[in-house]
Amino acid sequence: MYTVYVILYTPIYRKSKERSMKDEEERDNKRDISVIIPVYNVEKYIDQCLDSLQAQSFDNFEVICVDDGSQDRTVDRIREHMKTDPRIRLIEMPHCGLAGVMRNEGIKRAEGKYCLFLDGDDFFERDMLRKTFEKAEEDQADICLFDARLYNERTKVYKEIDYIIQKDYLPESIPFKGRSFPYILNITTGCPWNKLIRKSLIDEYQLQFMPLHRSNDVYFIFMALALAEKITVVQEVFVNYRQSGSSLQANNVKSPWDWYEALKALKLKFEELQIYEELRSSFRNLAFGVGIYNLCSLKSGEAFCNVYERMVYCGGDAAYRGVFRPCRFGEPLLYGSMSRPERRRGQSLRSVADGTVRRPDDYGGSGPRSGIPAAARLRSHSPQFPAGTLPAADLRRLVPALAGVAGL
């Protein structure tokens, strides 16, 4: 009788033990963080980027480099790092020019508990991964925010900035729930490289970066912020954001309308999830900030005017009514999602709200088309000009269109 029991139960015991050992081995091999880096022709910077990650005071992470068909020695440099560090992986794709597509590919391959999306031309402080992971675990957070600074490639000078995290708008109690906080879409920018995000949040809501040349991260980041049950913050600078003049942001004239497509997709998804009413005020301020930033950073008069005219004329297009609406004067605006220079450029909007600046129809004409002569005049300017150098009178004429983007 005892022999029978041994025969019947021994295989089950062994199978259970084998499964337990396998689960333990998988836990040991599981990475805490997946660092996803889209790369394209960053041979000059990728060594410093990877060196700063390999020097981290935290070990249990993987680096997934997604190459977009680089024409220089970027892939060769990554492979050199792979020879000495098995945590670094390389995914090679045909060239598409879309960082969002590359990041999505990285998400598919990510094995970490958290994801962090970095850029291949930036470099990072030694305690970035350790401190953000520990804070996220301590607070059981879906997202951990942290700070960054600028690094000028030409002058080799660091510059502190105050808009990556809007400290004045952070709640007193941290961690906090995303959409329960009235300024949730305004406390940080849409950049992905200062946010450690729990992968289960990404998987649960099937979050993806949009296939846009610019602003591909707006939908992903602000959707994650709105849906997160807990958000925590480490108020330290960990990212050195390189300003070299060759980034996607520096070349926004090539795709000046992507930011609007991102905002439209974000609003439609909020409505589908029936959470837009909770986020209405925050979204309007986000749309306003993103709109004025993108318009004022365009360096081509032609691109600037094309965007403005489309804003003016498409108000009656059903596909765009979600964001473009007539401007209501006198409503308060929050400048929390803009840097100080952007706030200065936005002062004319507040002046209009206060009634101290004439509306476009005061300049002649009627309805939304009255601003077109100003746009036409802008075309007489040099086709290339620095951001923020538009004549003040012309900028004032664009105020209603800018405010319309915010849905005011």
N, C-alpha and C positions, 0 to 999 in steps of 0.2 A: 504493500500500500504506500509506504513512504517512497519507494522507488518510483512509483507512478507519479507522485507529486513532484519529485525532483525532475523527472523527464519533462513534465508539462510546464513547469514554471521556470526552469533554468533558462531556456531560450528567451522568454519574456524579460527576465531580469537582465540578461546580457544586452538585449535590444534597448532597454530603457537606459542602461548604463552607457551604451554606445551613443544614444541620442543626447544624454546629458553631457558627455565628453565633447560631442560635436557642437552643442549649443555653447559650451564654455569656450571652445576654440573660436567659434564665430564671434563671441563677445570680445575675446582678446584681439581678434583681427579687425574688429569694427572701428572705424575712424570716428573721432568725435566731430571733426570739422572737415568739410570738403571745400577747398579753396578753388574757385572756378575762374580762370583767366582767359578771356578771348585775346588772341594775339595776331597781329598782322604787321610785318615789316618793322619789328621793334628790336632788331639786332643790337642797336646802340644801347638799349636800356634793359633788356631782359635779364642780363646777368645780375645787375644790381637788384632788380625785382626779386629774382629767385634767391639770391644770396641773403636778402633781408628776411625771407621766409624760412630759409634753412637755418638761420641764426636765431629763430624764435625760442623763447624760454618755455615753449610748449611743444611736445613731440607728436602727440597722437592726431595727426591730420594728414590729408592727402592734397596734392596740388594737381588739378586737371587743367592743362594748357590746351586750348582749342585753337588750332592754327587755321587761318582763313586763306590758305594758299600763298603764304609769304614768298616774295621774290628775292629776299635777301637771305642771310644766314641765321635767321631766327630759329628755325627748326634745328639746325646743327647745334646752336648754343643750348637749346633745351635738352637735346640728346646728351650733351656733355654733362649736364647736371644729373640726368637720369642714370648715368653710369655709376655715380657715387651715392645716389639717394633714391631708393625704391619707392618713396612716397610720391615722386613726381611722375605723372603720366602725360602722354601726348595723344591728342586726337587730331588727325589731319582731315580737313574738309576742302572741297573745291571752293574757289573764291566766290563769295556772295556779297561781301561788303556790309554785312548786317550783324552787328555785335549781338543783337537779341537772339538771332538764330543760333549763334555760337554758344551763347549762355544756356539756351534751352538744351542744346546737345550735351553740355556739361552736366546739367541737372539730371538728364537721363542716366548718366554714368556715375553720378555721385553716390557714395556709400556712407557718407557722414551723417551724424545726427543733426548737424547744422550746416548751412551753406553760407559761404561768404564770396561775394563777387568782386574781384579786384581787376585792375587794369595793368597791362604788361609794361607800361612806361612809368609806373609809380613805384615807390618803395616804402617800407613800413617799419614802425618801431618794434623793438624786441619783444615787448610784453603784450602786443596786440591780441594774439590768439588766446593766451593764457587768461588774461584779465576779462576779456569779453565772454569766454566760455564759462569761467567760474561765476561771473555775475549772472549769466543766463541760467545756469544750473541752480544757483542759490535762490533766485527769484522764480524759478520754473517758468521762465519767460519764453514767448514765441519769437520775440525780436529783442536784440540788444543794440542800442544806438551808441555810437562813439564819435569822436571829433576828428577833424583833419586840418591841415594847413597847406598853403600853397608853396611850391618850390619853383623859382624862376630858373629855367634851364640856362638862360643867357648870363644872368648876373650871379647865379648860385646863391641867391638870397631867399631865406624862408620868410613867409608872411602869414601872420595870424589872421584868421577870418572869423566873423561872428554869425554866419548864416547857415553853416552846415547843420548846427543844432541851435535852434532859437531858445536859448536858456531862459529868457524872460517869459516864455510861454509854456515852459514845462510845468506840469502839475506839482503840487506840494507833496503828494503821496506817490511814491514810485515803489513797485511797478503799478501800472494802470492799464485798464482795458482800452483798446483802440478807439472804437466809435463812441464810447461813453465820455470821451474827453472832447470838448467843443472845438479845440484847435488841432485835432489829430493830423489833419492834412497840411498843417502850417508850421509844425515844430521842426521840420527838417526838409531838406531838398529831396528830389527824386533820384539822386545818385545812389547806386547800389553799394558803393564801396565803403560805406560807414555803417553797415547794418549786418549783424549776424542773425540769420533767419533759420528757425527750426524747419527742417525738411518736411516733417509731417504736416505742417501748415501749408507748404507748397503743394504737397501731394493731395491733401484733403480737398483743396479748392482748385486743383489742377492749374495753378498759376503759371503763366508763361510770359516771357518778354515778347513784345510785339515786333514783327519783322519790318521795322522802320530804320531808315538811315540815322535819324536822330530821335531823341525822346523815346527810344524803345523801352526805357526803364520806368517811365511815368506810370503806366498802367500797373505793372507788376508791383512796384514799391508801394504805391498809395493804396492799392487793393490789399496788400499784405498788412499795412498799418491799420486799415479799417477793420480787417477781419481778426486781427490778433487778440487773443484773450488777455494776454499780459505783455506789456512792453516795459523794458527796463533800460537804464542809461548808465554808461560809464563816461564821466565828463573829463576825458583825457584825450589828447591828440595822439593818434596812432598811424594815420595815413599822411604821407607826403605826396601831395597831388602835383604832378609835374606840369608846368606851363611851358609848352614848347612851340605852340602855334600850329601844330599839325594834327591836333585832336579833332574828334567829331564835332565837339562844341565850337572849336575855332573855325570850322568850315561849314557852319550852319547855313550859309547862303546857298549851298547845293541842294538843300531840302528844307526850305523855310516854312513849310506847312505841316510837317510831321507832328509838331507839338499839339496842333489842334486835333488831329486824328486820334492822338493818345488820350486827350481830355474827353473827346466824344465817346470813345470806347469805355473809359472809366465811368462816366456818368450813366451810360446805358446799362452797364453791369450793376452799378449801385441800385438802379431802378429795378432791374430784374430780381435782385436779391431782397428788394423791398427795404433797403436801408438808406435810401437817398435822403429822405426827410430828416433823418438823424444827422446827416452830413451836409445838409444844404449850405449852411453858412460857411463851413470850412471849405467846401468844394468851390464856392464862389470866390473866396479869397485865393484859393489855390489857382483857379483859372485866371484870375486877374494877374497874379504874380507871374505865372508862367507866360502869359500873353505879353505883358510889358517887357519881361526879360528878353524873350525871343525877338520881339520887334526892335528893341533898342540895341540888341547885340548884332543885328544884321549889318554887314559891311558893304552891301551893294544897294544903291538907291533903287535900282530896278526891282530887286527882290523885295525890298521894303514896300514899294508901291504895289506890287502884285499881291502881296499878302493883304495890305490894307483894302484894296479894291475888292478882293474876294470877300473879305469880312463885310464890307458895305453891301455888296450885291446879293450875297447868298442868304440874307435874312429871311427871304420868302421860300427858300428851298427846304422842303420837309425834312431832308436828310440832315440839315444843320440846325433845325429849330431847337434842338436840345440844349445848345449852348448860346447861340446867337439870339439875343432878345433886345428890345429897345432899352436904352439906358434910362434909369430913373434917377433924377438928381436929388441930392440931399441925403442919400443913404450912407451910413458909415462904412468905411472900408478898413480892412486890417492889412497892414504892410508886413505881417510876420514872416511871409515866405520870400521876402526880398532882402538883398543886401543893402547897405547904406547908399551906394551909388544908384541902385535901382529905385530906392525910396525917393532920392532927389529927383530922378527923372519922372517919378510918379506924382510929384507935388501938384502938377497941373490938373490931375484928376481930382484931387481934393479941392483945388481952387474952383473947378467947375461945380463940384458938389456944393460948395459954399456960395456959388453964384457970382464969384468975383471974376470969372472969365466968361466971355460970350460963347454961346452955343454955336455950332456950325451954321445954323440957318441965319444967325446974325451977320454972317459974312456974305450973304447972298445965296439965292437958291432956296430950295425947300426939300425936306425929307432927307433920307440917308445919302443921296447923291451929292448933296451940297459940299461934301468934303473932297470930291474928286479933283477940283481945280488945284487944291493944295498938293494932292498926289502928283498931278501932272507937273506942277512946278518943281517937285522934288527930282523929277527925271532930268531937269536941267542942271542939277548938281553933278559933281564928279561921280562916275559909277562906283568908285571905291572911296569910302570915307570911314574914319574911325567911329566906333559906336558912341552914341551920346552927343554927336556934333550936329544933329538936326536943328534947324532954326526953331526957336521956341514957338513962334506963331504957327508953324506947320505942325509941330507936335501937339499944340492945343487943339488943332482941328481934328486930330485923330482920337481925341479923348473919348467921344461916344462909342466909337468902334471898339476901343480897348475895354471900356467898361461893359460893352455888350458881350464880350467874350466871357466875362465873369457871370453872365446871366442876371445882371442887376436890372 
